[in-house]
Amino acid sequence: MGWNNWSGSVAAPVGVTRPESEDELAGLIRKAAKVRATGAGHSFMPLCASDELILGLDALPGRITIAADRRTARIPAGWSIKRLTAALWDEGLALANQGDVNPQSLAGAMATGTHGTGAELGSLSTMARGFRLVGADGEARWCDAITNPDLYEAQRLSLGMFGIATEIEVGVVPAFHLSERIEKRRWDEIRESYDDLAARHRHIEFWFFPHTDHVILKTLDPCDPCDPPPTTTDMEEAAFRRVLGIAARVPFLTPWLQRGMMKANMNGHRRGPAHTIFPSDRTIRFEEMEYEMPRAAGIDALAEVVGWIRRKRLPVTFPFEYRTVAADDIWMSPMNGGPVAAISMHQYAPMPWQVLFTDAEAIFRAHGGRPHWAKRHRLTRSDVDALYPMAERYRSVRRAADPGGKFLNPHLEALFS
């Protein structure tokens, strides 16, 4: 049995090996010539692919250890975000932010700069305070801002190239509840008022079907304590799944199908513990590209790419997702140049996406965008150097941590060897 990612577009000939102790993990790493780790497989790039050894960490033993000041917790790196947020909640704690799905491993989400939305909130990588890493030699090392600081800085967004994380110290906050509101708004209105809305809400995003004139606006704000919500998703997928099935068979109907779908009532409201409101069920397989744009360029970039799709009547079946993320100082983070607007472009997995994404990527790059490392992109080594001033220092730390390139695969070798 081989391995494949969640969308089915990346595959490897070997299955996932799940060690049950750190000693077993270390022994596997020592013996292997090449090693990659995987979590839920939510990367659309071949980050986890390997011809020799792919490790899953979810069978490793571990528990949450909370610091005396309750501002940090040490968490098994292979735990899913769903598992760790439920465990934190039992201790009266939470992550300050999450994305809209939660099967990913904590290590994988941090290694790729995965994020939620919120003008004042950074990616999950910004929550890391330290890492226990099993290196290419099988030895475990700790790194944080004081101990092995260069390794720590690189590991904050590592793409899995500096070792296998078994434990991560994470910044946490007191548990809180959220109120979610979803409503249909006109695109022209949101285009003019988005910055004001982003300043008024802790979390805000919208979805925009490119052949329509409306968006689906979603806001999350703190609320009084309440019971968990009656549903585990912000919107049901049944009707959308039927629309996608028709569009896959008759692509030229996509504009008409989207306009018909957006005539429905989209309004909704849920409340509950934060870790039950952040994520939603996303079971329809898609392919995804995401670009982080300078915040000031985001709306114009989205308008341009949507205009291009409309002019050519392209069968882009999924909506664009538009979010905001705060700036950070992480060496290889797309957010290290300032706050960003994150624009996600999706396509239904059974439908062609390669040419669409290539052409749209040129628009995003022209507006100063940098891609999410786990989503589809076509960066070259020279692109990495041009976009990231710390790229060569990052490579230098990688060479010191793994001089034989054990944690590289062909995709990563081309960019970072």
PyMOL commands that set and color helices and strands:
alter all, ss='L'
color gray80, all
select helices_A, chain A and resi 22-31+81-90+106-112+124-127+149-155+187-200+238-249+251-261+274-277+295-312+354-366+381-387+391-401+410-416
alter helices_A, ss='H'
color red, helices_A
select strands_A, chain A and resi 3-4+11-12+16-17+36-38+54-56+65-66+72-76+93-94+128-134+140-144+164-171+173-174+177-186+203-208+214-223+268-273+286-294+320-325+340-348+370-371
alter strands_A, ss='S'
color yellow, strands_A
deselect
rebuild
show_as cartoon
